[in-house]
Amino acid sequence: MTDNGLAPQLDGDALAAATLFAALGAPTPAVVINDARSGGRSVDPIPLAPTPARIVSHHLSLTENGPRDAWQVVSRLVIENPTASALRLRLALPEERPYEEADASGWAGRFQDLTALVDGEELPISTASVTGVEDERLGDVYVLELRIPAMGRATLQLAYLVDRSSGLDWWGPRHHARAPDLWGAPVGELRLTVTLRRPTLYVIHPRSLLLTRFEERGDPNGDGSLTELVFDARPWRPDHDLVLAFPGPSVEGWCVDGVLPGYDGSLTLSELRPILQSLSDEALAAYADHVRALHGVGPAPVTPTLPDWADPRDFALVPRPASPRFEDSWLSPGEQSSLDAVAAERRRRQRG
């Protein structure tokens, strides 16, 4: 029930438990991850009524899109109809839109460039009005309608961009996946692939997922490196949002010599030079070592532990593995500029 006592409705369909209102009214985690002020979250298709259909497999891909400051979401679901009659499915994709004053572009939280395919054919997408929900975070609600033949299967692929926020301490994607009771069975298998356009010291992930790949490679476009993480679950019972967390600048930039600002190129050379000049020789060496440690070269700068907000019963922390095949070409332009500044400072000291 909403605050005004009305049940949320979508195009006249009463939503079952744990559907649209749960998606929009779920509390934000204590950590700032794609917070309601500057980011959104992707979402599983939500049936508008319980159905005997089941999701045989779900391959979900979240790729960090640097130029658009967004996540590229590709969601591929194989849906099976176990009954002797054809099924008509109506599925909702509700946006979680942040407060308008927090984003001058007006795009925060919106699904951009949304497309839907069923068995390779384009599927019409409509929008629906929601009544009985008074929530400033509510954006558009997209509705898909598809038919699955008796005892048959259909492959639904969704693709869109949803904006990304970068918290100072933590950042990462959130994906809404809380409608297990509306399908005929749990998801047969889930494969989640997350691709980052940066290195990371570790990932914090739900224990319900098995991390099967954590590796870094050179960007084929020659722009730094890509870090790929793959998670698997069989079967998958999505009773909570999928929340991944990566250390932000205030955490990732910390080492035994304190916080080392500008290691990622976030400071200009004129801003960075006086900072480097103030460091001891040991701290200057730690600075250079830190940049490469982010790429799995040399010992890790710190021994990470779960932060206070992450319950160890629910979350696991996995450090990045070593990278024996690392090449300097994997450094981002910002990282390379900071290392160049360190080298320049060392030459200045040698000259006396």
C-alpha positions, 0 to 999 in steps of 0.5 A: 500500500502507498502512503495515500492508502491506494494500491499501485496499479499499472494500466489497470493491472493490480501488481502482485507482491514484490513487483513495481512498488517494491522495486521503487520503494526499496531502501537504498543501501547504507553505502552510496552506490548509484545513489538516488541523487546522481544515478539509476539502476537497471532492472529485470523485466517484471511480470504484471501478474503471476505466470507459469512461465519460467526463466531458463537462463539469464545472461546479464551484461553491465559494461561501463561506458566512459563517454556517456558516463553510463552502464550499457545494459544487455539482458538476454533471457530465455523464457519457457512456457511449460503449459499446453497453451500459448502464454501472453506475457506483459512485462514492466521495466520501471525507471528509478529516476533521481530528483530532477534538481540533482541532474541538470540534463534531466537524464539521470536514472532514465533508460536511454536508447532502449531496445527489445528483441524477441527471437531476433525480431524487434518488439514494440515498447509502450509506456504506461502511467502508474496510479497510487504511487507518490514517489519522486524517484518514479520515472517512466514505466515501459511495458513489453508484451510477448507470446510464447507458444505452448511448450515452447521458448522465447528469447528476450533481449533488452539493451539500454544505457542507464547513468552511472554515479561514482561515489567518493568511497564506493561505487558500482551498479545496482540491478533490481531483481526482486520478482521471484514469486511471479515466475513459475520457478527460480531462474535456471541459471544466471551469468552476470558479466561486468566490464570496467574501464579501469582497474580495481583493487577488489570487488564486494559482491553478494555471497549468492553469486560465485565469482568465476572470472576476475581479470584485466586486459588491454583495451582493444581500442588502445584506451587503457585497460578493461577489467572483466568480472563474471558471476554465476548462480544455478539456480538463481533466486533473486530476492534482493537487488544485485549490488556490487561495490568497488572502492572509490578514490578515497578508499582506492587511493589510500596506502600505508603512506596515506592518501595519494591524490591524483594517481588516476590523473584526476589532478592537473600537472600544476596541481600534482607537482607541489603534492609530489614535492612534499612527499618523502623519497619513500612516499614518492616510491610508494606513489609509483608502486601504487599505480601499478599495484592497481593493475595487479603488479607487485604487492597489494598496497593494503589488505582489504577487509569488508567495510562496516556497511557490508554484512559478512553473512551477505557479502564477500570481498575478493581482491584482484588477482596478480597480472603477470601479463601486464603491459604499460600500454594498459595504463590510462592516460591519467595514470601515465601522466601521474607516473610521468610527474613522479619521474620528473620529480625524481629527476629534479631531486637528482639534480639537487 
